[in-house]
Structures are given as C-alpha cells and as structure tokens.
Amino acid sequence: MSNEKTNKRIKDLSRDTGLFAISTFGSKILVFLLTPLYTSILATEEYGIADLITATVNLVYPILTLAIAEATLRYSIEKNENKNKVFVNSIWFIVISTLLLLALTPASKHIYDEIADYWLVFVGIYLLTNIHQVLSNFIKGLGQTKLFAIQGLVQTLSIIACNILFLVVFKWGLKGYLLSIYVGYIVPSLLMFFFGKTYKYLFPLSIDWGLLKQMLHYCIPMIPTLVAWAINTNIDKFMIIGMCGLGESGIYGVAHKIPTLMTSVLSVFTQAWLLSAINSFGDSDESEYYTNVYKALNIVSVLGCFAIIFMTKFLSGFLFAKDYYIAWQYVPFLTVSVLFSSNGGFISSIFKAAKKTNSLFYTVLIGSVVNVILNYVLINLLGTVGAAISTMVGFLVIWLFRIIMVQRIVKVKISVVSTIVTYLSLIAAAAVMCFNISYCYVIISILCIISIVVNYRDIKSSVSSVGRIIKSFGNH
C-alpha cells in the first residue's frame, strides 16, 4: 500500500472525525450541559418516565423496522446501488412499523402500564427517531458529512431553545421536556430532507423487492444483535424500576449523563471509523491499519475514563440537583462500561465491513445474559450500584468475545499483559471511587500512572500519528 494512499485514508478518517465531532458536540455534549436544568425542574419519577420512553424506543425499533437503518447506510455507500430504491425501502419499513404501534394503542395499558398514559407520545418519538436515523445514515452514505455535522448543531440549538422555552418560561414540566425531544428530531430531519435534497430520492414510492431482499439479508441478522445490545444497555433501568422504583430509575438515568460525555466523544470517532473500515476492508495493510487505530482509540478511552472517575464528585455536584446527587456513586462503573462498549463497537465495524453481522449477535447475547443474571444478584446485594457493575461486566464480556472472534477476519494485535494490567487498574479505580475508599484520589492517581507506564509505547505512537496528521493537513 503506497504512502500516498495511506495518508489519504488517514486524512479522510480525520476529516470525517472532525465533521462528526461538530455534529456530536452539537447534539450530545451541549445538551449534556442542560442536566442541571433537568434535575432542578423534573422530579425523579418524571425523569424516570422520560428515560423509560427513550429506552423502550431503543429496545423495540430494531424489531419493528427490521433494523433497516443499518442497511440504509451500508447500501447507500455502494456506488452501483439505486439510491432512490435504498431510501424508499427504508422509509416504508418505518411507516409500516409506526402504523403497527398505533394499532396497539387500545391495548397499551396491558402491554406497558408504566408509559400507557404517554403511549401516543412514545409512538411519536419512535417515528421521529427512526426518520432521523434513516436520513442521517442516508446522507452519510451519500458522502454529505458536512450536512450531517450541521444538522447536529441545528438539533442542539432546537433542543436548547425548546428546553428554555418549555421548562423555564412556560413551566410545562415533563410534557415540555418530551415536546423538546419532538422538536429536536423534526427540525434537523427537515434540514436533511430539503438541504440534502433527499426528497429527490423519495419518488417513485415503489418497493424494489430484489434490493429489499439484499438489504434484509444484511440487516436482519443484526436485529438480535441490536435488541441484545439494547437489552444490555437498558435492562438495568427496567430491573431497577421493578426492584427499586421509578424514582430510583430516574436517578440512575441521570447518572448516565456524565459517562454520556465520554460516549459522545468516542462516538465521533466510531461513526467516522465505520466508513473508513468499509472503504479500507481488503487492503493489503488492513491488519496494521486496524491495529494502530484500535490502540489509539483504546488509550484515549482509558485516559478519559481515569479523568472522569477522578472528577466524578465535582461533575456531579455541578450537574445534579440535591435529589439526584446520590447518582455520583453509579458514575465510575458506568464510565468504565463506556470503554468496553466503545472498543466492542470498534471491532463490530470490522464485522460489518466484512458483511459478517451474524457473529455480532452471539457476543451480545452472551453479554446480555451475563448482565441480566448479575443485575438480579447485585441489585439485591448492593442496590442500584449493582446495576452499574453489571452493565460494565456485560460490555466487558462482549468486548472480550469480539476481540477473540475478529482475529478470524483481521488480525487486530493487542498486548495481553498490558491490557489486563490496564483494565484491572481502571476497574479498581472505579471501585475505589464508587465505595469512597480512604485516600481514593491518591490511589486513583497511582493506578492511572501504572496504566500510562504499561501503555507508554502506544501513547508515544498515537501522539506521533496525530503529529503526522496535523502536519499533512498543514501541507495542503
């Protein structure tokens, strides 16, 4: 592989990462700063309901839409595919699944009593979430990454404006918060539809059954994976509701806000990485390329985890109102779970690039089973802290199986010894902070130094790579 192509590949990845950073910073991180507003206005039970609605959407959408949005991205990238047919096939699945949910309205109290009073709100958020997801994946597949970044900023401005207007000015409480979610999806979706000129691909509205068969062949094997992933991500909330109450679930949902800061930063990269993984799959130096990128992502994640764990109480005091402050205890283990989730997501991109999505399901299934069992045991023993630990272990199991299985496709080389030392140090740091051990800050600092020492080569290599990227951009 020529140096010229390698440099171009890295520059494309860096460019897309930068653009996705603008979008994610807009739609995730700035909204994160509104947490003090939510915790000061919404009761814990109210926030628990809102969090339950979004968690349920994440759980059911892969089943009802057959995970068609995943195929939207993969097939819109293909140069020889008819973009109109890819787009229309995706839209049809969203419409049909929404009509199915509407038909279930009379039975909603028997299906899901906790959100039965908000069933139509739930259906609306479900519809808008899926439309936004399909549009986002479609314009990314078309190469309109700049528009994707812009819509993220527009989404942020919409949410911030609506939160201030509905919660502070009109004092609409939970209804105002849910309405803000509506507007936060509608405005950027309209932007992508008109400025991305995706309306050109909407007609004719006929389904291409041949292409649909190919798309479903790609995405249907991902349904169990996405459902299991949603279970692994959200099952703790459902079990907390059943075992501890809706209010405790609301507090736990707020605790996710701080790890979400790290999730948002890492998702910036993983979105760009999926495009790069697909485009680079099959290259002669793919093993070296994937390994180097993985090592860089891992060390950034590790150091980010240590930083957030160290600042847990400070961030919680700044973000959480009095009724929610106890959520700080759940943050350390949830933060470490983000590391394993991100690394597992990185590896899943390789399976997607190879179109071997079946393999992803088994890893998530095992992780979900572990998570459910541990949730039942640890919530009874430790309360809500047990749910955070269970989530971390579930994602750890998923990552472990994926890093082993991916070797059959591409050799992603890692140092076993340094990986074990680093992850044990990180988990120990989370435990020390969570259980408020004496001299916790000293212990966490020592554990962080140990991790830096054992990963010194990877840190040096990553810094050198960043330097080359900056230099290459400066020369053009």
Legacy VTK file of the C-alpha trace (Angstrom):
# vtk DataFile Version 3.0
C-alpha trace
ASCII
DATASET POLYDATA
POINTS 476 float
0.000 0.000 0.000
1.539 3.314 -1.078
2.259 6.038 1.460
0.116 8.383 -0.602
-2.963 6.170 -0.251
-2.253 5.540 3.434
-2.003 9.274 4.100
-5.207 9.908 2.150
-7.014 7.229 4.132
-5.876 8.735 7.437
-6.781 12.244 6.269
-10.254 11.112 5.222
-10.745 9.449 8.609
-9.514 12.603 10.372
-11.748 14.843 8.251
-14.850 12.735 8.892
-13.979 12.546 12.588
-13.760 16.334 12.700
-17.101 16.751 10.957
-18.798 14.170 13.166
-17.240 15.932 16.161
-19.106 19.103 15.232
-22.352 17.158 14.941
-21.932 15.125 18.107
-20.739 18.090 20.125
-23.863 19.845 18.992
-26.396 17.129 19.582
-24.902 15.471 22.664
-22.330 17.418 24.637
-24.032 20.818 24.706
-27.296 19.169 25.711
-25.301 17.434 28.458
-24.761 20.889 29.961
-28.522 21.216 30.399
-28.516 18.454 33.018
-28.660 20.970 35.923
-31.845 22.354 34.360
-33.468 18.924 34.122
-32.551 17.858 37.652
-33.728 21.148 39.181
-37.126 21.151 37.421
-38.109 17.498 36.853
-38.934 15.174 39.738
-37.016 11.882 39.799
-40.178 9.990 38.785
-40.756 12.349 35.838
-37.236 11.923 34.567
-37.648 8.178 35.067
-40.688 8.188 32.737
-38.874 10.185 30.043
-35.827 7.923 30.277
-38.059 4.847 30.129
-39.722 6.061 26.920
-36.413 6.600 25.118
-35.035 3.293 26.417
-38.120 1.484 25.119
-37.742 3.116 21.700
-34.161 1.857 21.539
-35.345 -1.608 22.508
-38.186 -2.062 20.005
-37.018 -0.195 16.904
-34.707 -2.961 15.588
-37.563 -5.467 15.788
-40.283 -3.322 14.246
-38.143 -1.796 11.462
-36.079 -4.975 10.908
-33.016 -2.771 11.577
-33.433 -1.276 8.112
-31.455 1.871 9.027
-28.308 -0.259 9.268
-28.794 -1.348 5.654
-29.572 2.252 4.642
-26.009 3.302 5.450
-24.312 0.217 4.041
-26.158 0.227 0.707
-26.201 3.994 0.166
-22.395 3.850 0.221
-22.381 1.341 -2.654
-21.686 3.243 -5.878
-23.719 0.949 -8.105
-26.877 0.864 -5.978
-30.015 2.828 -6.870
-30.190 5.435 -4.102
-33.911 6.068 -4.597
-34.716 2.422 -4.002
-32.460 2.229 -0.920
-34.151 5.286 0.590
-37.735 4.316 -0.242
-37.313 0.751 1.029
-36.118 2.185 4.345
-38.937 4.715 4.665
-41.598 2.072 4.014
-40.410 -0.015 6.951
-40.599 2.979 9.285
-44.138 3.873 8.184
-45.435 0.311 8.488
-43.902 -0.223 11.926
-45.357 3.074 13.198
-48.829 2.098 11.995
-48.418 -1.177 13.876
-47.682 0.677 17.104
-50.686 2.948 16.578
-52.895 -0.111 16.126
-51.747 -1.304 19.557
-52.896 1.894 21.284
-56.092 0.384 22.792
-54.037 -2.416 24.353
-51.200 -0.179 25.582
-52.182 -0.477 29.271
-51.888 -4.238 29.044
-48.599 -4.030 27.134
-46.736 -1.400 29.103
-48.594 0.149 32.021
-45.738 2.481 33.078
-45.954 4.532 29.867
-49.554 3.782 28.814
-50.580 7.377 29.560
-47.821 8.529 27.214
-48.362 5.904 24.501
-49.002 8.346 21.651
-46.004 10.389 22.780
-43.956 7.191 22.695
-45.175 6.371 19.166
-44.346 9.891 18.008
-40.825 9.754 19.414
-40.395 6.301 17.859
-41.407 7.619 14.415
-39.242 10.733 14.573
-36.231 8.848 15.936
-36.325 6.380 13.057
-36.869 9.016 10.378
-33.933 10.978 11.731
-31.764 7.857 11.851
-32.552 6.835 8.266
-31.975 10.359 6.961
-28.692 10.630 8.891
-27.403 7.291 7.604
-28.556 8.085 4.077
-26.752 11.422 3.805
-23.641 9.883 5.367
-23.768 7.154 2.754
-24.078 9.821 0.055
-20.940 11.490 1.404
-22.722 14.570 2.787
-20.766 14.551 6.047
-20.744 18.366 6.255
-24.535 18.450 6.245
-24.562 15.711 8.874
-22.394 17.922 11.079
-24.602 20.964 10.511
-27.814 19.120 11.350
-26.257 18.109 14.654
-25.691 21.757 15.552
-29.200 22.662 14.440
-30.554 19.851 16.594
-28.720 21.285 19.583
-29.986 24.814 19.098
-33.520 23.461 18.736
-33.316 21.404 21.935
-31.716 24.190 23.972
-34.245 26.771 22.796
-37.180 24.445 23.458
-35.920 23.422 26.893
-35.562 27.030 27.971
-38.940 27.967 26.488
-40.948 24.929 27.636
-39.311 24.253 31.012
-38.257 27.691 32.255
-40.690 30.114 30.593
-43.868 28.047 30.184
-43.073 25.656 33.080
-44.605 22.670 31.281
-42.502 20.123 33.204
-42.380 16.595 31.782
-44.665 17.471 28.845
-42.338 20.308 27.892
-39.311 18.015 28.103
-40.959 15.425 25.839
-42.050 18.120 23.390
-38.432 19.281 23.217
-37.472 15.781 22.068
-40.047 16.059 19.269
-38.692 19.363 18.022
-35.113 18.114 18.393
-35.828 15.430 15.770
-38.200 17.343 13.476
-36.017 20.375 12.739
-32.785 18.547 11.720
-34.821 15.975 9.768
-36.419 18.741 7.701
-32.972 20.238 7.184
-31.586 16.957 5.829
-34.689 16.351 3.729
-34.583 19.704 1.928
-30.956 20.888 2.024
-29.644 17.374 1.473
-32.132 17.112 -1.393
-33.145 13.674 -0.183
-36.638 14.464 -1.446
-35.237 13.681 -4.898
-34.871 10.069 -3.828
-38.390 9.737 -2.400
-40.184 9.076 -5.685
-41.239 6.705 -7.091
-42.522 5.263 -3.819
-42.486 1.666 -5.017
-40.543 -1.036 -3.179
-37.731 -2.777 -5.054
-38.181 -6.332 -3.835
-34.878 -7.556 -5.240
-32.867 -4.869 -3.495
-35.021 -5.239 -0.399
-34.082 -8.903 -0.209
-30.378 -7.937 -0.271
-30.846 -5.227 2.343
-32.754 -7.559 4.643
-30.139 -10.248 4.161
-27.646 -7.720 5.525
-29.686 -6.185 8.341
-31.945 -8.980 9.640
-29.003 -10.854 11.207
-28.302 -7.605 13.077
-31.755 -7.498 14.706
-30.865 -9.910 17.523
-27.596 -8.032 17.944
-29.269 -4.638 18.220
-32.004 -5.965 20.503
-29.476 -7.726 22.702
-27.352 -4.567 22.697
-30.388 -2.520 23.755
-31.109 -5.071 26.469
-27.518 -4.938 27.642
-27.671 -1.143 27.670
-31.136 -0.659 29.140
-32.125 -3.808 31.041
-30.701 -2.363 34.232
-33.220 0.501 34.041
-36.159 -1.870 33.651
-34.912 -4.063 36.505
-34.314 -1.041 38.752
-37.918 0.051 38.131
-39.166 -3.382 39.124
-36.868 -3.817 42.119
-36.255 -0.251 43.376
-38.929 2.007 41.853
-39.364 4.578 39.081
-37.715 7.368 41.096
-34.517 5.371 41.552
-34.529 4.664 37.828
-34.721 8.407 37.188
-31.641 8.971 39.364
-29.823 6.153 37.581
-30.782 7.671 34.218
-29.255 10.983 35.264
-26.076 9.157 36.344
-25.625 8.165 32.684
-25.283 11.835 31.735
-21.628 12.018 32.808
-20.492 8.812 31.025
-22.515 10.054 28.031
-19.993 12.872 27.766
-17.326 10.285 27.031
-19.685 8.260 24.846
-20.319 11.332 22.724
-16.618 11.995 22.231
-15.885 8.377 21.295
-18.931 8.076 19.010
-17.481 10.946 16.992
-14.648 8.643 16.027
-16.593 5.398 15.709
-19.021 6.963 13.211
-16.127 8.034 11.001
-14.349 4.736 11.634
-17.237 2.679 10.228
-16.936 4.497 6.890
-13.151 4.038 6.890
-13.401 0.366 7.896
-15.761 -0.329 4.988
-13.639 1.565 2.480
-10.354 0.027 3.696
-11.560 -3.556 4.039
-9.483 -5.912 1.917
-6.464 -3.606 1.609
-3.090 -5.317 1.924
-2.182 -3.445 5.125
-5.588 -3.656 6.789
-4.277 -5.553 9.829
-1.654 -2.922 10.599
-4.117 -0.086 9.964
-6.885 -1.549 12.142
-4.413 -2.401 14.933
-2.902 1.094 15.050
-6.294 2.790 15.094
-7.593 0.405 17.772
-4.601 1.061 20.032
-5.050 4.824 19.695
-8.774 4.606 20.485
-8.124 2.340 23.463
-5.537 4.534 25.135
-7.625 7.680 24.656
-10.596 5.847 26.198
-8.551 4.613 29.154
-7.177 8.052 29.979
-10.629 9.570 29.515
-12.082 7.068 31.990
-9.467 7.892 34.607
-10.132 11.621 34.181
-13.910 11.264 34.582
-13.600 8.879 37.552
-11.246 11.337 39.237
-13.710 14.214 38.706
-16.888 12.254 39.459
-17.901 14.118 42.615
-17.037 17.526 41.176
-19.044 16.925 37.998
-21.960 15.502 39.966
-22.016 18.477 42.317
-22.077 20.812 39.312
-24.681 18.920 37.270
-27.054 17.236 39.704
-29.632 18.896 41.943
-29.908 17.723 45.559
-32.424 14.945 44.891
-30.155 13.477 42.223
-26.715 13.900 43.818
-26.550 10.285 45.022
-26.170 9.374 41.335
-22.430 10.102 41.618
-21.911 6.610 43.058
-23.057 4.997 39.826
-20.865 7.090 37.522
-17.447 5.333 37.881
-18.555 1.849 36.799
-20.826 3.270 34.085
-17.832 5.215 32.769
-15.702 2.069 32.506
-18.589 0.368 30.705
-18.287 3.079 28.035
-14.699 1.976 27.378
-15.703 -1.630 26.743
-18.757 -0.556 24.746
-16.635 1.707 22.529
-13.919 -0.889 21.954
-16.563 -3.501 21.198
-18.214 -1.088 18.786
-14.904 -0.502 17.037
-14.494 -4.215 16.435
-18.111 -4.566 15.285
-17.307 -2.192 12.405
-14.903 -4.792 11.046
-17.640 -7.444 11.102
-19.972 -5.011 9.308
-17.329 -4.187 6.700
-16.890 -7.914 6.068
-20.709 -8.315 5.993
-20.432 -10.973 8.698
-23.028 -9.500 11.020
-24.197 -12.892 12.326
-21.099 -13.107 14.512
-22.042 -9.939 16.369
-25.212 -11.471 17.769
-23.553 -14.258 19.719
-21.233 -11.862 21.525
-24.054 -9.533 22.556
-26.298 -12.426 23.560
-23.660 -13.776 25.951
-23.044 -10.295 27.364
-26.783 -9.696 27.835
-27.305 -12.985 29.662
-24.406 -12.174 31.990
-25.812 -8.675 32.527
-29.329 -9.881 33.397
-28.094 -12.513 35.845
-25.702 -10.096 37.554
-28.381 -7.393 37.700
-30.695 -9.689 39.626
-27.951 -10.752 42.032
-26.123 -7.453 42.513
-29.153 -5.140 42.711
-30.426 -7.315 45.560
-26.998 -7.175 47.250
-25.809 -3.623 46.531
-28.833 -1.725 45.273
-28.519 0.469 42.180
-24.698 0.348 42.314
-25.058 -3.333 41.425
-26.772 -2.357 38.160
-23.803 -0.175 37.184
-21.359 -3.005 37.903
-23.497 -5.456 35.914
-23.555 -3.114 32.908
-19.767 -2.821 32.996
-19.259 -6.596 33.174
-21.765 -7.170 30.371
-19.867 -4.879 27.989
-16.552 -6.356 29.137
-17.768 -9.819 28.118
-18.929 -8.528 24.711
-15.565 -6.872 24.041
-13.635 -9.979 25.130
-15.504 -12.310 22.790
-15.306 -9.871 19.887
-11.577 -9.265 20.174
-11.087 -13.042 20.048
-13.514 -13.682 17.167
-12.336 -10.799 14.974
-8.928 -12.444 14.585
-10.536 -14.798 12.050
-11.251 -11.806 9.810
-8.431 -9.355 10.532
-5.531 -9.663 12.946
-6.026 -6.875 15.478
-2.924 -7.249 17.622
-3.005 -6.293 21.298
-0.647 -6.847 24.220
-2.393 -9.257 26.585
-0.311 -8.324 29.640
-0.642 -4.550 29.315
-4.352 -4.889 28.508
-5.015 -6.948 31.660
-2.983 -4.591 33.868
-4.684 -1.522 32.393
-8.247 -2.789 32.685
-7.751 -4.154 36.200
-6.309 -0.779 37.229
-9.273 1.021 35.709
-11.858 -1.221 37.369
-10.027 -0.853 40.683
-10.103 2.934 40.299
-13.864 2.809 39.683
-14.371 0.665 42.795
-12.212 2.936 44.953
-14.222 5.999 43.923
-17.643 4.311 43.995
-17.204 2.951 47.520
-15.443 6.118 48.721
-12.280 4.357 49.931
-9.860 6.421 52.039
-7.201 8.287 50.040
-9.182 7.441 46.895
-7.641 10.263 44.853
-4.117 9.129 45.671
-4.929 5.528 44.782
-6.625 6.525 41.502
-3.619 8.663 40.551
-1.233 5.749 41.170
-3.398 3.390 39.133
-3.506 5.924 36.303
0.309 6.250 36.328
0.631 2.451 36.173
-1.648 2.391 33.117
0.363 5.142 31.422
3.621 3.281 32.029
2.417 -0.060 30.628
0.939 1.714 27.594
3.835 4.105 27.027
4.657 2.778 23.547
1.060 3.053 22.359
0.784 6.575 23.765
4.014 7.616 22.048
2.896 6.051 18.763
-0.525 7.716 18.934
0.963 11.147 19.648
3.349 10.675 16.728
0.457 9.737 14.417
-1.527 12.805 15.460
1.530 14.924 14.712
1.813 13.462 11.210
-1.878 14.072 10.550
-1.635 17.700 11.633
1.467 18.141 9.503
-0.214 16.576 6.451
-3.153 18.959 6.765
-0.761 21.859 7.079
0.927 20.913 3.824
-2.305 21.057 1.834
LINES 1 477
476 0 1 2 3 4 5 6 7 8 9 10 11 12 13 14 15 16 17 18 19 20 21 22 23 24 25 26 27 28 29 30 31 32 33 34 35 36 37 38 39 40 41 42 43 44 45 46 47 48 49 50 51 52 53 54 55 56 57 58 59 60 61 62 63 64 65 66 67 68 69 70 71 72 73 74 75 76 77 78 79 80 81 82 83 84 85 86 87 88 89 90 91 92 93 94 95 96 97 98 99 100 101 102 103 104 105 106 107 108 109 110 111 112 113 114 115 116 117 118 119 120 121 122 123 124 125 126 127 128 129 130 131 132 133 134 135 136 137 138 139 140 141 142 143 144 145 146 147 148 149 150 151 152 153 154 155 156 157 158 159 160 161 162 163 164 165 166 167 168 169 170 171 172 173 174 175 176 177 178 179 180 181 182 183 184 185 186 187 188 189 190 191 192 193 194 195 196 197 198 199 200 201 202 203 204 205 206 207 208 209 210 211 212 213 214 215 216 217 218 219 220 221 222 223 224 225 226 227 228 229 230 231 232 233 234 235 236 237 238 239 240 241 242 243 244 245 246 247 248 249 250 251 252 253 254 255 256 257 258 259 260 261 262 263 264 265 266 267 268 269 270 271 272 273 274 275 276 277 278 279 280 281 282 283 284 285 286 287 288 289 290 291 292 293 294 295 296 297 298 299 300 301 302 303 304 305 306 307 308 309 310 311 312 313 314 315 316 317 318 319 320 321 322 323 324 325 326 327 328 329 330 331 332 333 334 335 336 337 338 339 340 341 342 343 344 345 346 347 348 349 350 351 352 353 354 355 356 357 358 359 360 361 362 363 364 365 366 367 368 369 370 371 372 373 374 375 376 377 378 379 380 381 382 383 384 385 386 387 388 389 390 391 392 393 394 395 396 397 398 399 400 401 402 403 404 405 406 407 408 409 410 411 412 413 414 415 416 417 418 419 420 421 422 423 424 425 426 427 428 429 430 431 432 433 434 435 436 437 438 439 440 441 442 443 444 445 446 447 448 449 450 451 452 453 454 455 456 457 458 459 460 461 462 463 464 465 466 467 468 469 470 471 472 473 474 475
